[in-house]
Amino acid sequence: CVAIDVFDKQELNTDKSGKGSLSQLETNIKRYVEPCLQDIGIVQTDSTDINTFDIIEMQKKYGRARLFSIDGGHTVENTISDLLIATQLITNGGLIFLDDYYNRHWPGVHEGFCKYMIFHTPKIAPLLYIGNKLVLTTTTYHQRLYQEFLNYFSQKPDAGITKYVKMFGHDVI
């Protein structure tokens, strides 16, 4: 588990999208997962300052991620940077949760995702949109996971799934 955030360095929070607190994170870690404390990495920086060497070091120390949550800076640049980091750290079939994708207050998230998909070689594909989050997975596992979610939701008619669409050529729930 790795947390990448500016935390208390709010001067780096250019879009004022949150008020991170390193001490609050550490308190929560101690309260809820203290036995795993040595397995949690904390990187206090702007994600746009992370380079390939940093990512290689994170992979060596923590392995690849099965879940990756992007809820940091909400600018176009931060979103693209976060997606590039996530695609390098996610394992095949892992899930990336992109927060505030359609949030009208943070259009940079939507624009950043679209620019990532258009101008980079996407290794991820949109899978479902739920609870203000666009859920992505690796392109190699997309169809398999899509079918699994279809099967799951077909058995849960009260789940509130109302639409099946295509985004960037991929089926999305």
Rosetta blueprint (number, residue, H / E / L):
1 C L
2 V E
3 A E
4 I E
5 D E
6 V L
7 F L
8 D L
9 K L
10 Q H
11 E H
12 L H
13 N L
14 T L
15 D L
16 K L
17 S L
18 G L
19 K L
20 G L
21 S L
22 L H
23 S H
24 Q H
25 L H
26 E H
27 T H
28 N H
29 I H
30 K H
31 R H
32 Y H
33 V H
34 E H
35 P H
36 C H
37 L H
38 Q H
39 D H
40 I L
41 G E
42 I E
43 V E
44 Q E
45 T L
46 D L
47 S H
48 T H
49 D H
50 I L
51 N L
52 T H
53 F H
54 D H
55 I H
56 I H
57 E H
58 M H
59 Q H
60 K H
61 K H
62 Y H
63 G L
64 R L
65 A E
66 R E
67 L E
68 F E
69 S E
70 I E
71 D L
72 G L
73 G L
74 H L
75 T L
76 V H
77 E H
78 N H
79 T H
80 I H
81 S H
82 D H
83 L H
84 L H
85 I H
86 A H
87 T H
88 Q H
89 L H
90 I E
91 T E
92 N E
93 G E
94 G E
95 L E
96 I E
97 F E
98 L E
99 D E
100 D L
101 Y L
102 Y L
103 N L
104 R L
105 H L
106 W L
107 P H
108 G H
109 V H
110 H H
111 E H
112 G H
113 F H
114 C H
115 K H
116 Y H
117 M H
118 I H
119 F H
120 H L
121 T L
122 P L
123 K L
124 I E
125 A E
126 P E
127 L E
128 L E
129 Y E
130 I E
131 G L
132 N L
133 K E
134 L E
135 V E
136 L E
137 T E
138 T E
139 T L
140 T L
141 Y L
142 H H
143 Q H
144 R H
145 L H
146 Y H
147 Q H
148 E H
149 F H
150 L H
151 N H
152 Y H
153 F H
154 S H
155 Q L
156 K L
157 P H
158 D H
159 A H
160 G L
161 I L
162 T L
163 K L
164 Y L
165 V E
166 K E
167 M E
168 F L
169 G L
170 H E
171 D E
172 V E
173 I L
